Amino acid sequence: MRFLSVILLSFSLFNELPVDTEYLCPQAVNIAASVGWDVEDLATIDKIMWAESRCYTDIVSSTGDYGLFQLNWSANNRWLSNAGYDRDNLLVSSNNARAALMLAHYAEIQYGCKFQPWYMSGNWCV
């Protein structure tokens, strides 16, 4: 039992935020870390969330982009639906961050840069 506690404690510390870092969207970054975004990606996704949504979780653009990461429903509805998400789910910040992480993994494989889907708001792949 003690061994299991050490493993669980280690896992929960894995995605903790660096103490000396100031974020534009600290609550959103905490959520992103809690759903599995890598610590080394947090500074970049903080800037992406700021550029895309100004850290608002329940924002929907006129072009159908949803939540913190402004995931475009038209471009992504097939795989999002297959993954169990609908438009309302994407307004829940943890769901949006989890779906964005899935999209980032796909982009990394397909385009060589996990931040490529957000190219319209900045040159994140440099």
VOPAGU-2260 file (C-alpha; in pm, 1 decimal, decimal comma):
REM VOPAGU-2260
SITE   aa  ch    i         X         Y         Z
SITE  MET   A    0       0,0       0,0       0,0
SITE  ARG   A    1     283,5     239,9      81,0
SITE  PHE   A    2     439,0     171,9    -260,5
SITE  LEU   A    3     108,7     259,7    -430,8
SITE  SER   A    4      89,4     587,0    -234,8
SITE  VAL   A    5     439,4     683,0    -350,2
SITE  ILE   A    6     346,5     608,0    -713,0
SITE  LEU   A    7      23,7     810,0    -691,0
SITE  LEU   A    8     202,6    1099,6    -522,0
SITE  SER   A    9     471,2    1095,3    -791,2
SITE  PHE   A   10     209,7    1092,4   -1066,9
SITE  SER   A   11      21,1    1388,3    -921,7
SITE  LEU   A   12     344,4    1589,0    -896,8
SITE  PHE   A   13     439,1    1514,3   -1257,3
SITE  ASN   A   14     223,5    1788,6   -1405,1
SITE  GLU   A   15     253,2    2050,3   -1133,2
SITE  LEU   A   16     326,2    2403,2   -1246,8
SITE  PRO   A   17     670,7    2553,3   -1201,5
SITE  VAL   A   18     654,5    2778,2    -896,5
SITE  ASP   A   19     842,2    3072,5   -1046,3
SITE  THR   A   20     635,8    3098,7   -1364,9
SITE  GLU   A   21     368,8    3362,4   -1412,8
SITE  TYR   A   22      95,1    3273,6   -1657,8
SITE  LEU   A   23    -162,0    3483,6   -1838,1
SITE  CYS   A   24    -422,8    3212,6   -1777,2
SITE  PRO   A   25    -308,8    3046,2   -1451,3
SITE  GLN   A   26    -633,9    2860,2   -1380,2
SITE  ALA   A   27    -654,3    2732,0   -1737,5
SITE  VAL   A   28    -289,8    2624,5   -1727,5
SITE  ASN   A   29    -359,0    2430,8   -1406,0
SITE  ILE   A   30    -648,6    2257,7   -1578,4
SITE  ALA   A   31    -435,8    2179,8   -1883,8
SITE  ALA   A   32    -166,2    2029,4   -1661,0
SITE  SER   A   33    -427,2    1822,6   -1477,8
SITE  VAL   A   34    -553,6    1663,0   -1802,1
SITE  GLY   A   35    -206,2    1566,7   -1919,5
SITE  TRP   A   36     -38,3    1853,1   -2105,2
SITE  ASP   A   37     338,4    1828,1   -2056,4
SITE  VAL   A   38     500,1    2080,1   -1823,5
SITE  GLU   A   39     733,2    2197,7   -2101,9
SITE  ASP   A   40     427,6    2289,2   -2315,0
SITE  LEU   A   41     250,2    2496,4   -2050,9
SITE  ALA   A   42     412,1    2832,1   -2133,0
SITE  THR   A   43     319,8    2792,5   -2499,9
SITE  ILE   A   44     -35,5    2677,4   -2441,3
SITE  ASP   A   45     -80,5    2960,8   -2193,1
SITE  LYS   A   46      -0,2    3203,8   -2474,3
SITE  ILE   A   47    -223,3    3011,7   -2715,1
SITE  MET   A   48    -519,7    3020,9   -2474,6
SITE  TRP   A   49    -463,7    3392,6   -2418,6
SITE  ALA   A   50    -444,9    3462,3   -2792,3
SITE  GLU   A   51    -742,4    3240,0   -2873,7
SITE  SER   A   52    -989,7    3307,0   -2591,6
SITE  ARG   A   53    -836,3    3554,3   -2345,2
SITE  CYS   A   54    -877,0    3270,2   -2093,7
SITE  TYR   A   55   -1256,9    3264,2   -2117,5
SITE  THR   A   56   -1387,7    2911,2   -2089,9
SITE  ASP   A   57   -1737,3    2961,4   -2225,0
SITE  ILE   A   58   -1658,3    3166,2   -2533,7
SITE  VAL   A   59   -1788,6    3075,9   -2879,8
SITE  SER   A   60   -1664,5    3266,2   -3182,8
SITE  SER   A   61   -1880,0    3366,9   -3476,9
SITE  THR   A   62   -1695,5    3103,9   -3684,1
SITE  GLY   A   63   -1777,7    2814,8   -3449,7
SITE  ASP   A   64   -1464,9    2799,5   -3232,9
SITE  TYR   A   65   -1526,6    2676,3   -2877,9
SITE  GLY   A   66   -1372,7    2731,2   -2537,2
SITE  LEU   A   67   -1023,8    2803,6   -2411,3
SITE  PHE   A   68    -839,9    2662,2   -2712,2
SITE  GLN   A   69   -1106,7    2778,7   -2959,5
SITE  LEU   A   70   -1150,2    2435,1   -3115,7
SITE  ASN   A   71   -1327,7    2473,6   -3447,6
SITE  TRP   A   72   -1638,3    2257,1   -3459,5
SITE  SER   A   73   -1669,4    2251,6   -3840,4
SITE  ALA   A   74   -1312,5    2131,4   -3891,0
SITE  ASN   A   75   -1308,7    1884,8   -3601,9
SITE  ASN   A   76   -1666,0    1769,5   -3539,3
SITE  ARG   A   77   -1619,2    1416,8   -3673,8
SITE  TRP   A   78   -1336,4    1313,5   -3445,0
SITE  LEU   A   79   -1468,1    1521,9   -3154,4
SITE  SER   A   80   -1806,2    1346,5   -3180,8
SITE  ASN   A   81   -1635,1    1008,5   -3206,6
SITE  ALA   A   82   -1442,9    1094,7   -2890,5
SITE  GLY   A   83   -1770,8    1173,9   -2711,9
SITE  TYR   A   84   -1761,9    1553,3   -2724,6
SITE  ASP   A   85   -2034,6    1788,1   -2838,2
SITE  ARG   A   86   -2032,6    2165,4   -2860,9
SITE  ASP   A   87   -2153,9    2212,3   -2504,6
SITE  ASN   A   88   -1882,2    1975,5   -2371,7
SITE  LEU   A   89   -1617,1    2198,3   -2526,9
SITE  LEU   A   90   -1727,5    2486,7   -2305,4
SITE  VAL   A   91   -1614,8    2288,5   -1999,6
SITE  SER   A   92   -1251,1    2387,0   -1958,3
SITE  SER   A   93   -1119,2    2040,2   -1868,7
SITE  ASN   A   94   -1295,9    1887,1   -2170,4
SITE  ASN   A   95   -1163,2    2161,8   -2397,0
SITE  ALA   A   96    -807,2    2115,2   -2272,1
SITE  ARG   A   97    -834,7    1736,0   -2309,7
SITE  ALA   A   98    -972,7    1766,5   -2665,0
SITE  ALA   A   99    -700,6    2021,1   -2749,5
SITE  LEU   A  100    -439,3    1774,7   -2623,6
SITE  MET   A  101    -582,2    1506,5   -2852,6
SITE  LEU   A  102    -567,1    1752,0   -3143,5
SITE  ALA   A  103    -209,5    1845,0   -3049,4
SITE  HIS   A  104    -102,1    1479,4   -3054,0
SITE  TYR   A  105    -256,5    1437,9   -3398,5
SITE  ALA   A  106     -89,4    1757,6   -3526,0
SITE  GLU   A  107     247,1    1644,8   -3396,1
SITE  ILE   A  108     219,2    1320,2   -3593,3
SITE  GLN   A  109      63,1    1475,5   -3903,6
SITE  TYR   A  110     250,5    1807,5   -3925,9
SITE  GLY   A  111     550,7    1768,7   -3696,8
SITE  CYS   A  112     432,1    2041,8   -3459,6
SITE  LYS   A  113     169,5    1992,9   -3192,0
SITE  PHE   A  114      78,5    2362,0   -3195,7
SITE  GLN   A  115       7,6    2380,0   -3570,8
SITE  PRO   A  116    -374,1    2386,1   -3526,2
SITE  TRP   A  117    -340,0    2727,8   -3364,4
SITE  TYR   A  118    -124,6    2884,4   -3637,9
SITE  MET   A  119    -379,3    3161,2   -3700,0
SITE  SER   A  120    -310,5    3317,5   -3359,8
SITE  GLY   A  121      67,7    3298,0   -3367,8
SITE  ASN   A  122     374,4    3124,1   -3502,3
SITE  TRP   A  123     387,5    2859,6   -3227,8
SITE  CYS   A  124     591,7    2607,6   -3424,0
SITE  VAL   A  125     916,1    2802,5   -3443,7
